């Protein structure tokens, strides 16, 4: 079917540009994934590139925290990770959707090995603090998913049988819908939901006289009154396009992707170079930056600015009013994570949880279990991954208070925290210099106004990064924007029009 053109092909679209670079010098601001990719592709075409990166590492928000990693946030002391060797957690992006072909393409081209990331795990928990009958208890996700699916299927099957729907159906069509609902919801012949093995066993089946025991389902009223149908929990992530399995991660840490680019570009990258000004000139651009405690200047033909907008907003520039407004107005999400190392992988040994996410309605929001190192001795789980007001509240705590919060709230779900915890490392991206947020957040209105102002070049300055795509928060956004910008610059240099295709 692929050969006949009936299905999209798996490989990413070709990106073979032709034409002379004419010795042009491109200054790239930021050595995150977008900046690295742009330099990599421009280098293939013969351009001279200089990457200015304020941090002492590449990758930007694509960062895996390991032993020796250092981090200093605004208003907080510096942290140094003391995790064991081979232990890490991804402080930034951690998942690669199977349909992000460009991300997979660069992993393949650069030789970055991938492994499956287990995002959906019915064995993980929902934990709702509150006053309902199911509140303050950890409940397997599979129990709630199957109970809600069963009850809603039962209600709809009854409505169909009683002709209580607005949609008119023949008896034959209605019968087909009811049969589907019986299969989907696990209904009996009377169209009633009853618990089955789908929701798990309270006593596992085994040899001899051990058929296993299935508990009664939770009542729909208890589920509702305990908040377990609230959006904090029932987000059915597996239905979300970006989170549908199969997902991948880079073996050994997601920033191995950035490191693979860095190996190709080491001569072009200047670390510790903090940009202070971006200026269009009549011909070319002028960039000012601080490095080694000295203010320096660099001139080039074009500039690709991949700096996050909250960072760019604090720099001097001579951009137009429309572009300046867009830079100043577009917000970035507040978000944070804490990696917690434990003496043993109790979530696997005691609770049969291998990867996946536990969801809460408290400050933790989510607990992520590692999708690597299965059956190992030690492990790091992400003790919270929160957003917006919860992330701001957590980020305002001291580093020790963040750890204590994660231990106290997580201990309600996993009492093993008390005896098994060893050490932690937390990151609040909205307090992190040179990031100041997790990713750009747009509304339909700002897509039509501010977003559009950042897409065309501003003189000789081009903007790139996830904030110039509809793939916000994903590494694919960085890759897509880099390719689009490279194509635009090369088209301008060679005066050959290039229509940038959208990867599937």
Secondary structure, DSSP 8 states (H G I E B T S, - for coil): -TTTTSS--SS-------S--TT-EEEEE--BHHHHHHHHHHHHTT-EEEEEESSSSSBTT--EE-TT-EE-BTTS--EE----TT--EESS---EETT-HHHHHHHHHHT--EEEE----TTSEEE--SSSTTTTSEEEHHHHHHHHHHHHHHHHHHHHHTT-SSS---HHHHHHHHHHHHHHHTB-TTS-B---GGG--SB---SSS---B------HHHHHHTTTTSTTT---GGGSGGGSS-EEEETT-TTHHHHHHHHHHGGGEEET-EEEEEEE-SSSEEEEEEETTEEEEEEESEEEE---HHHHTTSEE---HHHHHHHHH--B--EEEEEEEESS-HHHHTT---S-EEEESSTT-EEE--SSSTT-S-EEEEEEEEEHHHHHHHHTS-HHHHHHHHHHHHHHH-TTHHHHEEEEEEEEGGGBTTT-SSSB---HHHHHTHHHHTTS-BTTEEE-SGGGSS-TTSHHHHHHHHHHHHHHHHHHHHT---------
